Amino acid sequence: MFKVLHSSAGAGKTHALVKHYLLLSLHGPDPAAYSHILALTFTNKAAAEMRERVLVYLEALASEKPMDGAKADVRDSVMAEAGITAEELHRRAKAMLTHMLHHWSQVAISTIDAFTRRVVMPFSRDLQLDHELRMTTEEQYYRAKAVDLLLEEAGRDAALTKVLVATCEQLLEDESSWRPDKPLLELSAQLTKENALEHLATLREMDSEQFLELYKRLRQRTKEFRERMRKLGADACDAIERAALTDKDLANGKGGFISYLRKLRDFDGPFDMGKNVIKTLESDKWHSGSATPSAISAIENLASLFRTTIGTVEALRDTEMRDYFIVEAITHDLLATASLNSIDQRLEELKREEGISFFSDLTRKVMAIVQDEPAPFLYERLGEKYRHFPDRRVPGHQPDAMARAVAFGGERAFHGRLRAIGRRCKAGHLPLAQWRGAAVRRLSENFQERIIGAGRCVRVGIGACARARGTVGLEPPFGKKHHHLQ
């Protein structure tokens, strides 16, 4: 069964997870049962806290001293779950504590990054990784350093300087901060997003000069089309003014076709024909009911100009006009993309010089290999060592990754339980870095899609927890042919 527990800070998530860990560890008589549990956290602090709490609770269970509060809760829960007496629990806890202290390396409570490194680094040859490569989570520090290196080159590299100057000018036009370091650092955060990296990879060979040349061509292209449209609108509006016509003389007044022509004259964004313009074209009646005979005569003389102008524009709507707005959007972000590309290049150089790699780089390398493998890559190497997978404070972007991990497990990978815990903020919403309702639903959907696709039967269930509300579970029907996940 898969369970997600989320609650506000201080509600007892760590206690709930440690209790679950000990329930799994002490359920049977094997003192090494803890070695089959892989407990993952998001931070080193959380991992250290969980390891310490496990030892504290085990020491209390192994002693003969009276217990209360959280320790008594763990004692009662283990006895009830395992169906054992207090004496048997004392014996098991003492044996497990002794075994754990003599085999501390088998206690698998760590961050997900540390676990990934431990699993993957022995296979660095498969992944084409340097054996001396140092892994780091200090992505923001190195991104800031890459931005500093980029700004140091301003003034020496003419093309790069033009890109940065043009970027700052655009920031001024957008009424953003004129300081280049802050927006560039914020921009560099895109380098942590998979969809951005995918597109940047295709641009990595372009230099600043090529970006500038492309920018000039696109700007010229949009300028020419914009001027054409504005001229069409201006010619029609000027003709109306020369005829001394007012909005009241025209069909539907200021909300009619005159509004269309004025938007065309300005042409500073997308606009539709509107029902009044369509009605006027169908009826071919361009004047209002209150227009004077002289105004009607003048409008009829201009009717062919109105029809031609609107027809010309509408004929371009799904071709050149569509392309114009696409190119306009690309041009608006092209200089930012050029700057981002330059930051990416400096960041890669920096990582090579210092012999480091981000864990996200490692994850992408692993995914590139295992996603098309006929056999589960990680399962081949882990075997059946881990049977239970508690995961504390899973970030919002990891449900997809976790679902992939479940899928990679293959038909025999999970014979145990999977549980994740996240924190709910005071407003009742989960922060981005923690479990959110959408993230839970996405994980549930991915989990079902992948597991059902592999021939396993699951159903979604709602449960409850004594310390944390909002348990979401995937519960397979019990039977010999079904795997049990909790």
Secondary structure, DSSP 8 states (H G I E B T S, - for coil): -EEEEEEETTSSHHHHHHHHHHHHHSSSS-TTGGGGBEEEESSHHHHHHHHHHHHHHHHHHHS-S---HHHHHHHHHHHHHHT--HHHHHHHHHHHHHHHHHSGGG-EEEEHHHHHHHHHGGGTTTTT--TT-EEE--HHHHHHHHHHHHHHTBTTBHHHHHHHHHHHHHHHHTT----SHHHHHHHHGGGG-HHHHHHHHHHTT--HHHHHHHHHHHHHHHHHHHHHHHHHHHHHHHHHHHTT--GGGBTTGGGSHHHHHHHHHH--S-----HHHHHHHHHT--B-TT--HHHHHHHHHHHHHHHHHHHHHHHHTTTHHHHHHHHHHHHHHHHHHHHHHHHHHHHHHHHHHHTEEEHHHHHHHHHHHHTT-SS-HHHHHHTTS--EEEEES--TT-HHHHHHHHHHTTTTS-SSEEEEEEEE-TTS---TTS--HHHHHHHHHHHHHHHHHTT----EEE---SS----EEE----STTS----
